[in-house]
């Protein structure tokens, strides 16, 4: 038998790919560990305490504290929201304001109920809805005569306050109002006229209490009631009262300009002392040193990749008005990727003061 050629003794040895494979394995492992730690971190809430300068703040409201929460989106932050409550510790506050997207698209109120059950009964729990929450009103047939959605009524039955019209809170003889921010940008006279016309048209129809027209009629009448309550509240407000406007999407400069115009026309004779808002979740997905990775474009704010931190969270002054945008607690559908990355959930205690702060 012929011997095999020994040439292979002198041919170059094949390089093993174990080194390359090891790099890939380590890279994947690093991603898995990072995401696991990130998921764990997202269950724990950081607390921010920020002083807010309010011009001409009455002495009785000095150091009045507001717990500002937003964008929970039905997230579970520990058993019975224990991690959120633990972050608050023994820090005092006099009102809880929730600026929308607290129950999320599924309308799951259980995490919010668990949170509310741990808040002292004497502290008002005020909330508005956001763009990720189910619509708060019924405008189509649904089997009964209710106007408010079932989840709104369930929260109200558990001592939550759905902020439709201005809400008055008295502190040591001084008044602080919490108002839906949209009321300050709304032409109340025109809105009232339009709704009245709609009600009259529906009542004049062949069958105003048929399921479809009946639902629309009840909704229009409810909105008229809210406008009437709001007008009465605005008439009651005094220049020395402190007024907090509550919104989900932060107001833009155009809206604030419209508000100033309405104020000049004396349709709304007062202006907010402070705006509270949510929406942006501090960018939701962030990279250390680079800030938010992506922000969807809106009509009033820049967007795109790596937009920077300006106007997406924290305290700022817009057109002379203090505005606090909550960093948020959960994961928002506002972003294309539902991941909160390198961005721990945050609650904020805002401490009102007449002193100038940075």
C-alpha positions in Angstrom: 0.0 0.0 0.0 1.3 3.4 -1.0 2.1 5.7 1.9 0.2 8.9 2.2 2.1 12.0 1.3 3.8 13.6 4.2 3.3 17.1 2.7 0.6 17.8 5.3 3.3 17.9 7.9 4.5 21.1 6.3 1.1 22.7 5.5 -0.1 25.6 7.7 -2.3 24.4 10.6 -5.9 25.5 10.6 -6.6 28.2 13.1 -9.1 27.3 15.7 -12.2 29.5 16.1 -12.6 29.0 19.8 -11.3 32.5 20.5 -13.9 34.1 18.3 -16.6 32.0 19.7 -15.6 32.9 23.3 -15.9 36.6 22.5 -19.4 36.1 21.1 -20.4 34.0 24.2 -19.0 36.7 26.5 -20.8 39.4 24.6 -24.1 37.6 24.8 -23.6 36.8 28.4 -22.8 40.5 29.1 -26.0 41.6 27.4 -28.1 39.0 29.4 -26.5 40.1 32.7 -27.0 43.8 31.9 -30.7 43.3 30.9 -31.3 41.2 34.0 -29.7 43.8 36.3 -31.7 46.5 34.5 -34.9 44.6 35.0 -34.1 44.3 38.7 -33.2 48.0 38.9 -36.5 48.9 37.3 -38.4 47.4 40.3 -36.8 49.9 42.7 -37.8 53.6 42.7 -35.5 56.5 43.4 -36.9 59.5 45.2 -36.2 63.1 44.1 -37.0 66.0 46.5 -37.0 69.4 44.6 -37.8 72.8 45.9 -40.0 74.9 43.6 -40.1 78.7 43.8 -43.6 80.1 43.7 -43.8 83.8 43.5 -46.0 85.4 46.2 -46.5 82.0 47.9 -48.5 82.6 51.1 -46.6 82.0 54.3 -49.0 79.2 55.3 -48.0 77.2 52.2 -44.3 77.5 52.7 -42.8 74.0 52.4 -46.2 72.5 51.2 -45.2 69.2 49.6 -46.7 67.5 46.6 -45.9 63.9 45.7 -45.8 63.9 41.9 -46.2 60.5 40.2 -46.7 59.7 36.5 -46.7 57.0 33.8 -47.0 53.9 36.1 -48.7 52.0 33.3 -49.8 49.3 35.7 -46.2 48.4 36.6 -45.6 46.2 39.7 -43.0 47.8 41.9 -42.7 45.1 44.5 -45.4 43.3 46.5 -48.3 45.8 47.0 -46.0 48.5 45.4 -43.7 48.1 48.5 -40.6 49.3 46.6 -42.3 52.6 45.6 -43.5 53.1 49.1 -40.2 52.2 50.6 -38.5 54.9 48.5 -40.7 57.5 50.1 -39.6 56.4 53.6 -41.1 58.8 56.2 -40.9 61.8 53.9 -44.1 63.9 54.5 -46.4 65.2 51.7 -49.8 66.8 51.7 -51.2 65.7 48.2 -50.5 63.1 45.6 -50.8 64.2 42.0 -50.8 61.6 39.2 -50.3 63.0 35.7 -51.7 60.3 33.5 -50.9 56.8 32.1 -51.2 55.2 35.5 -53.3 52.2 34.4 -52.0 51.8 30.8 -53.8 50.5 27.7 -55.2 47.4 29.4 -56.9 49.5 32.1 -55.4 47.4 34.9 -56.2 49.4 38.0 -54.9 46.8 40.5 -51.3 48.2 40.9 -52.7 51.7 41.3 -55.2 50.4 43.9 -52.4 48.7 45.8 -50.5 52.0 45.8 -53.5 54.0 46.9 -54.3 51.6 49.8 -50.9 52.6 51.4 -51.4 56.3 51.2 -52.9 57.9 54.3 -56.6 58.5 54.1 -56.4 62.2 54.8 -54.1 62.9 51.8 -56.0 63.5 48.5 -55.1 61.2 45.6 -55.7 63.2 42.5 -55.3 61.7 39.0 -55.9 62.5 35.3 -55.7 60.1 32.4 -53.1 60.0 29.7 -52.9 59.0 26.1 -52.1 55.3 27.0 -55.0 55.0 29.3 -58.5 53.9 28.1 -60.8 56.7 27.3 -62.3 58.0 30.6 -65.8 58.5 29.2 -68.4 56.5 27.3 -69.5 58.1 24.1 -71.0 55.0 22.5 -73.7 52.5 23.7 -72.4 50.3 26.5 -75.4 48.8 28.2 -76.1 51.3 31.0 -76.5 55.1 31.6 -73.0 55.7 33.1 -70.9 58.4 31.5 -67.6 57.6 33.2 -65.7 54.5 32.2 -65.9 51.6 34.7 -62.2 51.9 35.7 -62.6 55.6 36.5 -65.6 54.8 38.7 -63.7 52.0 40.4 -60.9 54.3 41.3 -63.3 57.0 42.5 -65.0 54.4 44.8 -61.5 53.8 46.3 -61.1 57.4 47.2 -59.2 58.5 44.1 -60.2 62.0 42.8 -60.6 62.1 39.0 -59.6 65.7 38.2 -62.2 67.0 35.7 -62.8 70.4 37.3 -60.7 72.5 39.7 -60.3 70.9 43.1 -59.9 73.1 46.2 -57.6 72.1 49.1 -57.3 74.3 52.2 -54.1 74.4 54.2 -53.9 76.5 57.4 -56.5 79.0 56.0 -54.9 79.3 52.6 -56.3 77.7 49.4 -54.4 75.6 46.8 -56.2 74.7 43.7 -55.5 71.7 41.5 -56.9 72.2 38.0 -56.9 70.3 34.7 -54.3 72.2 32.7 -56.4 72.1 29.5 -59.0 74.4 31.1 -56.5 77.3 31.0 -56.1 76.9 27.2 -59.8 76.3 26.5 -62.2 79.0 25.4 -64.9 78.1 27.9 -67.6 80.3 26.4 -67.1 78.8 22.9 -67.0 75.3 24.4 -70.1 75.8 26.4 -71.9 77.2 23.3 -70.9 74.3 21.2 -71.9 71.7 23.7 -75.3 73.4 24.3 -75.9 73.3 20.6 -75.0 69.7 20.5 -77.4 68.9 23.4 -80.2 70.8 21.7 -79.7 69.0 18.4 -79.7 65.6 20.1 -82.8 66.4 22.1 -84.6 67.5 18.9 -83.8 64.3 17.1 -86.5 61.6 16.5 -85.3 59.4 19.4 -82.8 61.3 21.6 -82.7 58.4 24.1 -81.9 55.7 21.6 -78.6 53.9 22.6 -76.3 55.8 20.3 -77.8 59.3 20.7 -78.4 58.7 24.4 -74.7 58.0 25.0 -73.7 61.1 23.1 -76.3 63.2 25.0 -75.2 62.0 28.4 -71.6 62.8 27.5 -72.4 66.3 26.2 -74.5 67.1 29.3 -71.7 65.8 31.6 -69.1 68.1 29.8 -71.5 71.0 30.2 -71.7 70.3 33.9 -67.9 70.2 34.1 -67.6 73.6 32.3 -70.2 75.1 34.7 -68.2 73.8 37.7 -65.0 75.1 36.3 -66.4 78.6 35.6 -67.7 78.7 39.2 -64.3 77.7 40.5 -62.5 80.3 38.4 -64.9 82.9 39.8 -64.1 81.8 43.3 -60.3 81.9 42.9 -58.4 84.8 44.4 -55.1 86.4 43.3 -53.4 85.1 46.5 -54.5 81.5 45.9 -51.9 79.0 44.6 -53.0 77.2 41.5 -51.4 74.0 40.2 -52.2 73.0 36.6 -52.2 69.2 36.0 -51.5 67.8 32.4 -50.3 64.6 30.9 -48.4 66.1 27.9 -46.4 69.2 29.0 -47.7 72.5 27.7 -45.8 74.1 24.7 -45.1 77.7 24.1 -48.1 78.1 21.8 -50.5 76.8 24.4 -49.0 79.1 27.0 -49.4 82.0 24.6 -53.1 81.1 24.1 -53.5 80.9 27.8 -52.1 84.4 28.2 -54.5 85.7 25.6 -57.5 84.2 27.4 -56.2 85.7 30.6 -56.0 89.2 28.9 -59.6 88.7 27.7 -60.5 87.9 31.4 -62.3 84.7 30.4 -60.0 83.0 33.0 -59.0 85.6 35.5 -56.2 83.6 37.1 -53.1 81.9 35.8 -51.3 78.7 37.2 -48.5 79.0 39.7 -47.1 75.7 38.6 -47.6 73.1 35.9 -47.2 69.3 36.5 -46.9 66.9 33.6 -45.6 63.5 32.5 -45.5 61.7 29.2 -41.8 61.3 28.4 -40.5 58.9 31.1 -37.1 60.6 31.1 -36.5 59.2 27.6 -37.4 55.7 28.7 -34.3 54.0 27.1 -31.0 55.8 27.9 -27.3 55.2 27.5 -24.9 56.4 30.2 -23.3 59.6 29.2 -25.4 60.0 26.1 -28.9 60.4 27.6 -32.1 59.2 25.9 -31.6 57.1 22.8 -34.7 58.1 21.0 -37.6 60.5 21.4 -40.7 60.3 19.1 -41.2 63.7 17.4 -44.1 65.8 18.5 -45.4 69.1 17.2 -43.8 71.1 20.0 -40.6 69.3 20.7 -37.6 68.0 18.9 -37.3 64.3 18.5 -35.2 61.6 16.8 -32.1 59.8 18.0 -30.1 61.2 21.0 -32.2 64.3 21.4 -30.7 65.3 24.7 -32.3 65.8 28.1 -33.8 69.2 27.6 -37.5 69.5 28.3 -38.2 65.8 28.9 -38.0 65.6 32.7 -37.2 67.7 35.7 -38.0 71.3 36.7 -37.8 74.1 34.2 -39.2 77.6 33.5 -41.3 77.9 30.4 -42.6 81.3 29.4 -42.2 82.3 33.0 -44.1 79.4 34.5 -42.5 76.6 36.6 -43.0 73.3 34.9 -42.2 69.9 36.4 -42.1 66.9 34.2 -42.0 63.6 36.1 -39.3 61.0 35.1 -42.1 58.4 35.3 -42.5 55.0 36.9 -43.3 52.4 34.3 -42.9 51.6 30.6 -44.8 53.9 28.2 -46.4 53.0 24.8 -45.3 56.4 23.6 -42.0 54.8 22.6 -41.6 52.2 19.8 -39.6 49.8 22.0 -41.3 49.0 25.4 -38.1 48.9 27.5 -37.0 51.1 30.3 -33.2 51.0 30.0 -30.6 52.5 32.4 -33.4 54.7 33.7 -34.7 53.8 37.2 -38.3 54.7 37.9 -38.6 57.9 39.9 -41.1 59.6 42.3 -40.7 63.3 43.1 -41.7 65.3 46.1 -42.0 69.0 45.2 -41.6 71.4 48.1 -43.2 74.8 47.4 -41.3 77.8 48.7 -41.2 81.6 48.2 -37.4 81.6 48.3 -35.4 81.7 45.1 -33.9 78.3 44.3 -31.6 77.0 41.6 
